[in-house]
């Protein structure tokens, strides 16, 4: 587990699958990132308004607010539009990918994904190195 500080940029993970949230937290925390997980789009928007993430990884299909709608809100709100958004979904059709990019997503990743590729994408997206690992 890494040592993190509250002002360290963090990655927000929003997915209605608790196992996916846990998996992403393990993957990203082991790479040194601070990660907060929530289970639906409305909770994600509330968390974003509480503390801006460097990157929001959003499932496309979630309760209360889907990832596409949340992405549109983030990208249209002047106070939020600087947040990088990665849509993470099982929807792999080219038309679905285009919908995600049209909604303003910076990245569109389909499940299953390679852990190393996701970590590299997060590093590139936030433009920062992960937190130093504790001994």
PAVO-412321 format. One record per atom (N, C-alpha, C, O): residue number from 1; x, z, y; atom name; residue in one letter. Coordinates in steps of 0.1 Angstrom, whole numbers, plus 5000, padded with zeros to 4 digits. Each point is the difference from the previous one (the first is absolute). Example, Ala and Ser with C-alpha at 12.3 -4.5 7.8 and 13.67 -1.06 7.14 Angstrom:
REM residues 2
1, 5132, 5078, 4943, N, A
1, 4991, 5000, 5012, CA, A
1, 5009, 5000, 5012, C, A
1, 5010, 5007, 5000, O, A
2, 4986, 4986, 5011, N, S
2, 5009, 5000, 5011, CA, S
2, 4992, 5008, 5011, C, S
2, 5005, 5001, 5011, O, S
This chain:
REM residues 135
1, 5009, 5000, 4988, N, X
1, 4991, 5000, 5012, CA, X
1, 5009, 5000, 5012, C, X
1, 5011, 5006, 5000, O, X
2, 4985, 4987, 5011, N, X
2, 5008, 4999, 5012, CA, X
2, 4996, 5011, 5010, C, X
2, 4988, 5004, 5000, O, X
3, 5021, 4999, 5009, N, X
3, 4997, 5008, 5011, CA, X
3, 4995, 4991, 5011, C, X
3, 5005, 4990, 5003, O, X
4, 4984, 5014, 5003, N, X
4, 4994, 4993, 5010, CA, X
4, 4997, 5008, 5012, C, X
4, 4999, 5013, 4999, O, X
5, 4999, 4981, 5012, N, X
5, 4996, 5007, 5012, CA, X
5, 4988, 4994, 5006, C, X
5, 4997, 4988, 4998, O, X
6, 4994, 5020, 5009, N, X
6, 4988, 4995, 5004, CA, X
6, 5001, 4987, 5010, C, X
6, 4991, 4992, 5000, O, X
7, 5020, 5008, 5007, N, X
7, 5002, 4988, 5009, CA, X
7, 5006, 4988, 4994, C, X
7, 5002, 4990, 5006, O, X
8, 5002, 5011, 4981, N, X
8, 5005, 4989, 4993, CA, X
8, 4989, 4990, 4998, C, X
8, 4988, 5004, 4996, O, X
9, 5014, 4983, 5006, N, X
9, 4990, 4990, 4997, CA, X
9, 4995, 5001, 4986, C, X
9, 5007, 5003, 4991, O, X
10, 4980, 4996, 5007, N, X
10, 4994, 5001, 4987, CA, X
10, 4992, 4988, 4996, C, X
10, 4996, 4992, 5008, O, X
11, 5002, 5007, 4979, N, X
11, 4992, 4990, 4994, CA, X
11, 4986, 5006, 4996, C, X
11, 5000, 5010, 4993, O, X
12, 4990, 4984, 5012, N, X
12, 4986, 5004, 4996, CA, X
12, 4996, 4991, 4988, C, X
12, 5000, 4988, 5001, O, X
13, 4995, 5018, 4988, N, X
13, 4995, 4993, 4989, CA, X
13, 4985, 5003, 4999, C, X
13, 4996, 5012, 4999, O, X
14, 4996, 4978, 5001, N, X
14, 4985, 5002, 4999, CA, X
14, 4995, 4991, 4988, C, X
14, 5001, 4988, 5000, O, X
15, 4994, 5019, 4990, N, X
15, 4995, 4994, 4988, CA, X
15, 4989, 5009, 4994, C, X
15, 5002, 5012, 5000, O, X
16, 4988, 4982, 4994, N, X
16, 4989, 5008, 4994, CA, X
16, 5004, 5004, 4986, C, X
16, 4992, 5007, 4993, O, X
17, 5019, 4989, 5002, N, X
17, 5005, 5003, 4987, CA, X
17, 5011, 5011, 5001, C, X
17, 5011, 4998, 5005, O, X
18, 4985, 5015, 4991, N, X
18, 5009, 5011, 5002, CA, X
18, 5014, 4998, 4992, C, X
18, 5010, 5004, 5005, O, X
19, 4989, 4989, 4984, N, X
19, 5013, 4997, 4993, CA, X
19, 5009, 4991, 5007, C, X
19, 5012, 5001, 5000, O, X
20, 4982, 4989, 5007, N, X
20, 5008, 4991, 5008, CA, X
20, 5006, 5007, 5012, C, X
20, 5012, 4998, 5003, O, X
21, 4981, 5011, 5003, N, X
21, 5005, 5008, 5011, CA, X
21, 5012, 5008, 4995, C, X
21, 5011, 5000, 5006, O, X
22, 4987, 5007, 4983, N, X
22, 5011, 5008, 4994, CA, X
22, 5012, 4991, 4997, C, X
22, 5011, 5004, 5003, O, X
23, 4987, 4985, 4991, N, X
23, 5011, 4991, 4996, CA, X
23, 5008, 4995, 5012, C, X
23, 5012, 5001, 5000, O, X
24, 4980, 4995, 5010, N, X
24, 5007, 4996, 5012, CA, X
24, 5008, 5011, 5007, C, X
24, 5011, 4998, 5006, O, X
25, 4983, 5014, 4994, N, X
25, 5007, 5011, 5006, CA, X
25, 5013, 5003, 4992, C, X
25, 5010, 5002, 5007, O, X
26, 4990, 4998, 4980, N, X
26, 5012, 5002, 4992, CA, X
26, 5010, 4989, 5003, C, X
26, 5012, 5003, 5003, O, X
27, 4984, 4985, 4997, N, X
27, 5009, 4988, 5002, CA, X
27, 5007, 5002, 5014, C, X
27, 5012, 4999, 5001, O, X
28, 4979, 5003, 5009, N, X
28, 5006, 5000, 5014, CA, X
28, 5007, 5012, 5004, C, X
28, 5010, 5000, 5007, O, X
29, 4985, 5012, 4988, N, X
29, 5008, 5012, 5002, CA, X
29, 5013, 5000, 4993, C, X
29, 5010, 5005, 5006, O, X
30, 4991, 4990, 4982, N, X
30, 5013, 4999, 4993, CA, X
30, 5009, 4991, 5007, C, X
30, 5012, 5001, 4999, O, X
31, 4983, 4990, 5009, N, X
31, 5009, 4991, 5008, CA, X
31, 5003, 5007, 5014, C, X
31, 5007, 4994, 5008, O, X
32, 4988, 5018, 4994, N, X
32, 5003, 5007, 5013, CA, X
32, 4990, 4999, 5011, C, X
32, 5003, 5005, 5011, O, X
33, 4986, 4990, 4986, N, X
33, 4990, 4998, 5011, CA, X
33, 4990, 5012, 5000, C, X
33, 4997, 5006, 4990, O, X
34, 4998, 4997, 5022, N, X
34, 4989, 5010, 5002, CA, X
34, 4987, 4992, 4998, C, X
34, 4998, 4989, 5005, O, X
35, 4994, 5016, 4986, N, X
35, 4987, 4993, 4996, CA, X
35, 4988, 5009, 5001, C, X
35, 5001, 5012, 4996, O, X
36, 4989, 4983, 5010, N, X
36, 4987, 5007, 5000, CA, X
36, 4990, 4991, 4993, C, X
36, 4999, 4988, 5003, O, X
37, 4993, 5018, 4988, N, X
37, 4990, 4992, 4993, CA, X
37, 4986, 5005, 5003, C, X
37, 4997, 5012, 5001, O, X
38, 4994, 4978, 5000, N, X
38, 4986, 5003, 5002, CA, X
38, 4992, 4991, 4991, C, X
38, 5005, 4990, 4995, O, X
39, 4982, 5014, 5003, N, X
39, 4992, 4993, 4989, CA, X
39, 4990, 4990, 5005, C, X
39, 4993, 4994, 4992, O, X
40, 5006, 5003, 5021, N, X
40, 4991, 4990, 5005, CA, X
40, 5003, 4996, 5014, C, X
40, 5009, 5006, 5007, O, X
41, 4985, 4983, 4997, N, X
41, 5003, 4994, 5013, CA, X
41, 4997, 5009, 5012, C, X
41, 5008, 5000, 5010, O, X
42, 4981, 5007, 4989, N, X
42, 4996, 5009, 5012, CA, X
42, 5010, 5011, 5001, C, X
42, 5004, 5004, 5011, O, X
43, 5001, 5002, 4978, N, X
43, 5010, 5010, 5000, CA, X
43, 5013, 4995, 5005, C, X
43, 5007, 5007, 5007, O, X
44, 4996, 4980, 4990, N, X
44, 5012, 4994, 5005, CA, X
44, 5000, 4999, 5015, C, X
44, 5010, 5003, 5007, O, X
45, 4979, 4992, 4998, N, X
45, 4999, 4998, 5015, CA, X
45, 5001, 5014, 5007, C, X
45, 5006, 5001, 5010, O, X
46, 4988, 5009, 4984, N, X
46, 5001, 5014, 5006, CA, X
46, 5015, 5004, 5000, C, X
46, 5004, 5006, 5010, O, X
47, 5003, 4992, 4979, N, X
47, 5014, 5004, 4999, CA, X
47, 5008, 4992, 5010, C, X
47, 5009, 5006, 5006, O, X
48, 4988, 4981, 4995, N, X
48, 5008, 4992, 5009, CA, X
48, 4998, 5005, 5015, C, X
48, 5010, 5000, 5007, O, X
49, 4978, 5004, 4996, N, X
49, 4997, 5004, 5014, CA, X
49, 5006, 5014, 5002, C, X
49, 5003, 5004, 5012, O, X
50, 5000, 5004, 4977, N, X
50, 5006, 5013, 5001, CA, X
50, 5015, 4998, 5002, C, X
50, 5006, 5007, 5008, O, X
51, 5000, 4985, 4984, N, X
51, 5015, 4997, 5000, CA, X
51, 5003, 4986, 4996, C, X
51, 4997, 4996, 4989, O, X
52, 5008, 4996, 5020, N, X
52, 5003, 4986, 4998, CA, X
52, 5010, 4998, 4989, C, X
52, 5011, 5006, 5001, O, X
53, 4986, 4987, 4989, N, X
53, 5010, 4996, 4989, CA, X
53, 5008, 4988, 5005, C, X
53, 4996, 4993, 5009, O, X
54, 5016, 5006, 4985, N, X
54, 5008, 4988, 5002, CA, X
54, 4994, 4988, 4993, C, X
54, 5001, 4989, 5004, O, X
55, 4993, 5014, 4984, N, X
55, 4994, 4990, 4992, CA, X
55, 4988, 5006, 4993, C, X
55, 5000, 5011, 4995, O, X
56, 4989, 4981, 5004, N, X
56, 4989, 5004, 4992, CA, X
56, 4998, 4990, 4988, C, X
56, 4999, 4988, 5002, O, X
57, 5001, 5018, 4986, N, X
57, 4998, 4992, 4988, CA, X
57, 4986, 5002, 4996, C, X
57, 4996, 5011, 4997, O, X
58, 4996, 4979, 5004, N, X
58, 4985, 5001, 4999, CA, X
58, 4995, 4992, 4988, C, X
58, 5004, 4988, 4998, O, X
59, 4989, 5018, 4993, N, X
59, 4992, 4993, 4990, CA, X
59, 4990, 4992, 5007, C, X
59, 4994, 5005, 5009, O, X
60, 5003, 4983, 4986, N, X
60, 4990, 4992, 5006, CA, X
60, 4986, 5005, 4997, C, X
60, 4991, 5001, 5009, O, X
61, 5007, 5004, 4978, N, X
61, 4986, 5004, 4996, CA, X
61, 5000, 5015, 5000, C, X
61, 5004, 5007, 4990, O, X
62, 4991, 5000, 5021, N, X
62, 4998, 5014, 5000, CA, X
62, 4986, 5004, 5005, C, X
62, 4994, 4992, 5006, O, X
63, 5003, 5020, 4991, N, X
63, 4987, 5005, 5005, CA, X
63, 5001, 5003, 5015, C, X
63, 5010, 5002, 5006, O, X
64, 4978, 5000, 5000, N, X
64, 4998, 5003, 5014, CA, X
64, 5005, 4991, 5010, C, X
64, 4995, 4998, 5011, O, X
65, 5016, 4995, 4986, N, X
65, 5006, 4989, 5009, CA, X
65, 5010, 4993, 4991, C, X
65, 5010, 5006, 4996, O, X
66, 4989, 4981, 5003, N, X
66, 5009, 4993, 4992, CA, X
66, 5013, 4997, 5007, C, X
66, 5000, 5001, 5013, O, X
67, 5010, 4995, 4980, N, X
67, 5013, 4998, 5006, CA, X
67, 5001, 4988, 5011, C, X
67, 5007, 5001, 5010, O, X
68, 4985, 4989, 4987, N, X
68, 4999, 4989, 5010, CA, X
68, 4994, 5005, 5013, C, X
68, 5006, 4997, 5011, O, X
69, 4983, 5010, 4989, N, X
69, 4994, 5005, 5012, CA, X
69, 5009, 5010, 5007, C, X
69, 5001, 5000, 5012, O, X
70, 5006, 5009, 4980, N, X
70, 5009, 5009, 5006, CA, X
70, 5012, 4993, 5007, C, X
70, 5004, 5004, 5011, O, X
71, 5001, 4986, 4982, N, X
71, 5011, 4992, 5006, CA, X
71, 4995, 4993, 5013, C, X
71, 5008, 5001, 5010, O, X
72, 4980, 4994, 4991, N, X
72, 4995, 4994, 5012, CA, X
72, 5000, 5010, 5011, C, X
72, 5003, 4997, 5012, O, X
73, 4992, 5015, 4985, N, X
73, 4999, 5011, 5010, CA, X
73, 5014, 5004, 5005, C, X
73, 5002, 5001, 5012, O, X
74, 5007, 5000, 4979, N, X
74, 5014, 5004, 5004, CA, X
74, 5006, 4989, 5009, C, X
74, 5006, 5003, 5011, O, X
75, 4992, 4985, 4985, N, X
75, 5007, 4989, 5008, CA, X
75, 4993, 4997, 5013, C, X
75, 5005, 4993, 5009, O, X
76, 4982, 5011, 4993, N, X
76, 4993, 4997, 5012, CA, X
76, 5000, 5012, 5010, C, X
76, 4997, 4998, 5011, O, X
77, 5007, 5013, 4984, N, X
77, 5001, 5012, 5009, CA, X
77, 5014, 5001, 5007, C, X
77, 5010, 5000, 4993, O, X
78, 4990, 4999, 5020, N, X
78, 5013, 5000, 5007, CA, X
78, 5009, 5012, 4996, C, X
78, 5012, 4998, 5000, O, X
79, 4982, 5013, 4998, N, X
79, 5008, 5012, 4996, CA, X
79, 5005, 5000, 4986, C, X
79, 5009, 5008, 4997, O, X
80, 4986, 4983, 4995, N, X
80, 5004, 5000, 4986, CA, X
80, 5006, 4987, 4995, C, X
80, 5007, 4999, 4990, O, X
81, 4992, 4990, 5018, N, X
81, 5003, 4987, 4995, CA, X
81, 5015, 4998, 4996, C, X
81, 5004, 4991, 4994, O, X
82, 5005, 5019, 5010, N, X
82, 5014, 4999, 4997, CA, X
82, 5003, 5005, 4986, C, X
82, 5011, 4998, 4994, O, X
83, 4979, 5008, 4999, N, X
83, 5001, 5004, 4986, CA, X
83, 5001, 4988, 4991, C, X
83, 4992, 4991, 5001, O, X
84, 5018, 5009, 4991, N, X
84, 5001, 4990, 4989, CA, X
84, 4990, 5002, 4989, C, X
84, 4998, 5012, 4997, O, X
85, 4996, 4978, 4998, N, X
85, 4990, 5001, 4990, CA, X
85, 5004, 4992, 4988, C, X
85, 5003, 4988, 5001, O, X
86, 4996, 5018, 4987, N, X
86, 5002, 4993, 4988, CA, X
86, 4988, 5002, 4991, C, X
86, 4996, 5011, 4997, O, X
87, 4997, 4978, 5000, N, X
87, 4988, 5001, 4991, CA, X
87, 5006, 4999, 4986, C, X
87, 5007, 4991, 4997, O, X
88, 4988, 5018, 4995, N, X
88, 5004, 5001, 4986, CA, X
88, 4988, 4999, 4991, C, X
88, 4991, 5008, 5001, O, X
89, 5008, 4982, 4991, N, X
89, 4987, 4997, 4993, CA, X
89, 5002, 4992, 4987, C, X
89, 5011, 4994, 4998, O, X
90, 4979, 5007, 4994, N, X
90, 5000, 4992, 4988, CA, X
90, 4995, 4986, 5003, C, X
90, 5001, 4991, 4991, O, X
91, 4994, 5006, 5021, N, X
91, 4995, 4987, 5003, CA, X
91, 5011, 4990, 5004, C, X
91, 5006, 5002, 5010, O, X
92, 4996, 4989, 4981, N, X
92, 5012, 4991, 5001, CA, X
92, 4997, 4986, 5003, C, X
92, 5009, 4992, 5001, O, X
93, 4978, 5004, 5001, N, X
93, 4997, 4987, 5003, CA, X
93, 5005, 4996, 5014, C, X
93, 5000, 5008, 5009, O, X
94, 5005, 4980, 4993, N, X
94, 5005, 4995, 5013, CA, X
94, 4990, 5003, 5011, C, X
94, 5005, 5003, 5011, O, X
95, 4983, 4995, 4987, N, X
95, 4990, 5002, 5011, CA, X
95, 4999, 5014, 5004, C, X
95, 4997, 5004, 5011, O, X
96, 5004, 5005, 4979, N, X
96, 5000, 5015, 5003, CA, X
96, 5012, 5004, 5007, C, X
96, 4999, 5008, 5009, O, X
97, 5012, 4986, 4988, N, X
97, 5013, 5003, 5007, CA, X
97, 4998, 4996, 5014, C, X
97, 5004, 5007, 5010, O, X
98, 4991, 4981, 4992, N, X
98, 4998, 4995, 5014, CA, X
98, 4990, 5009, 5008, C, X
98, 5003, 5002, 5012, O, X
99, 4987, 5003, 4981, N, X
99, 4991, 5009, 5007, CA, X
99, 5007, 5012, 5005, C, X
99, 4998, 5005, 5011, O, X
100, 5011, 5001, 4981, N, X
100, 5008, 5011, 5004, CA, X
100, 5009, 4997, 5012, C, X
100, 5002, 5008, 5009, O, X
101, 5005, 4981, 4990, N, X
101, 5009, 4996, 5011, CA, X
101, 4992, 4997, 5013, C, X
101, 5004, 5003, 5011, O, X
102, 4984, 4991, 4987, N, X
102, 4991, 4998, 5012, CA, X
102, 4995, 5013, 5006, C, X
102, 4998, 5000, 5012, O, X
103, 5001, 5010, 4980, N, X
103, 4996, 5013, 5005, CA, X
103, 5011, 5007, 5008, C, X
103, 4998, 5010, 5007, O, X
104, 5014, 4984, 4992, N, X
104, 5012, 5006, 5008, CA, X
104, 5010, 5006, 4991, C, X
104, 5010, 5006, 5006, O, X
105, 4989, 4994, 4981, N, X
105, 5010, 5007, 4992, CA, X
105, 5014, 4994, 5002, C, X
105, 5001, 4987, 5001, O, X
106, 5009, 5021, 4999, N, X
106, 5013, 4996, 5001, CA, X
106, 5006, 4995, 4986, C, X
106, 5008, 4992, 4999, O, X
107, 4986, 5015, 4990, N, X
107, 5004, 4997, 4987, CA, X
107, 4988, 5000, 4991, C, X
107, 4990, 5007, 5002, O, X
108, 5011, 4986, 4987, N, X
108, 4989, 4999, 4990, CA, X
108, 5006, 5001, 4986, C, X
108, 5007, 4990, 4996, O, X
109, 4992, 5021, 4997, N, X
109, 5006, 5002, 4987, CA, X
109, 4989, 5001, 4990, C, X
109, 4991, 5008, 5001, O, X
110, 5011, 4985, 4988, N, X
110, 4991, 5001, 4989, CA, X
110, 5005, 5009, 4989, C, X
110, 5012, 5001, 4997, O, X
111, 4978, 5006, 4996, N, X
111, 5003, 5008, 4989, CA, X
111, 5000, 4992, 4987, C, X
111, 4991, 4991, 5000, O, X
112, 5017, 5011, 4991, N, X
112, 5011, 5009, 5000, CA, X
112, 5012, 4995, 5009, C, X
112, 5001, 4988, 5002, O, X
113, 5007, 5022, 5002, N, X
113, 5011, 4996, 5009, CA, X
113, 5013, 5007, 4994, C, X
113, 4999, 5010, 4992, O, X
114, 5012, 4985, 5012, N, X
114, 5013, 5006, 4996, CA, X
114, 5003, 5011, 5010, C, X
114, 5000, 4998, 5012, O, X
115, 5003, 5014, 4983, N, X
115, 5003, 5012, 5008, CA, X
115, 5011, 4997, 5010, C, X
115, 4999, 5003, 5012, O, X
116, 5012, 4991, 4983, N, X
116, 5011, 4997, 5009, CA, X
116, 4996, 4990, 5011, C, X
116, 5005, 5002, 5011, O, X
117, 4987, 4989, 4986, N, X
117, 4995, 4990, 5011, CA, X
117, 4992, 5008, 5010, C, X
117, 5001, 4997, 5012, O, X
118, 4990, 5012, 4984, N, X
118, 4992, 5007, 5009, CA, X
118, 5009, 5009, 5009, C, X
118, 4997, 5001, 5012, O, X
119, 5012, 5006, 4982, N, X
119, 5009, 5008, 5008, CA, X
119, 5008, 4992, 5010, C, X
119, 5001, 5004, 5012, O, X
120, 5004, 4984, 4984, N, X
120, 5007, 4991, 5010, CA, X
120, 4990, 4996, 5011, C, X
120, 5004, 4999, 5011, O, X
121, 4984, 4997, 4985, N, X
121, 4990, 4996, 5010, CA, X
121, 4998, 5012, 5010, C, X
121, 4999, 4997, 5012, O, X
122, 4999, 5015, 4984, N, X
122, 4998, 5011, 5009, CA, X
122, 5012, 5002, 5009, C, X
122, 4999, 5002, 5012, O, X
123, 5013, 4997, 4982, N, X
123, 5012, 5002, 5009, CA, X
123, 5001, 4989, 5010, C, X
123, 5002, 5003, 5012, O, X
124, 4995, 4985, 4985, N, X
124, 5000, 4989, 5009, CA, X
124, 4989, 5002, 5010, C, X
124, 5002, 4997, 5012, O, X
125, 4986, 5007, 4984, N, X
125, 4988, 5000, 5009, CA, X
125, 5002, 5011, 5011, C, X
125, 4996, 4998, 5011, O, X
126, 5010, 5014, 4985, N, X
126, 5001, 5010, 5010, CA, X
126, 5013, 5000, 5008, C, X
126, 5001, 5007, 5010, O, X
127, 5008, 4984, 4985, N, X
127, 5012, 4998, 5008, CA, X
127, 5009, 5013, 5001, C, X
127, 5007, 5002, 5010, O, X
128, 4991, 5006, 4980, N, X
128, 5008, 5013, 5000, CA, X
128, 5005, 5003, 4987, C, X
128, 4994, 4996, 4990, O, X
129, 5016, 5012, 5009, N, X
129, 5005, 5005, 4987, CA, X
129, 4991, 5011, 4996, C, X
129, 4995, 5008, 5008, O, X
130, 5004, 4994, 4979, N, X
130, 4993, 5012, 4995, CA, X
130, 5007, 5013, 5003, C, X
130, 5012, 5000, 5004, O, X
131, 4981, 5011, 4995, N, X
131, 5005, 5013, 5003, CA, X
131, 5012, 5003, 4990, C, X
131, 5000, 4995, 4989, O, X
132, 5009, 5013, 5016, N, X
132, 5011, 5004, 4991, CA, X
132, 4995, 5009, 4989, C, X
132, 4991, 5008, 5002, O, X
133, 5014, 4990, 4986, N, X
133, 4996, 5008, 4988, CA, X
133, 5007, 5013, 5000, C, X
133, 5011, 5001, 5004, O, X
134, 4981, 5009, 4992, N, X
134, 5006, 5013, 4999, CA, X
134, 5008, 5001, 4987, C, X
134, 4997, 4993, 4990, O, X
135, 5013, 5016, 5010, N, X
135, 5008, 5002, 4988, CA, X
135, 4992, 5008, 4989, C, X
135, 5006, 5003, 4989, O, X
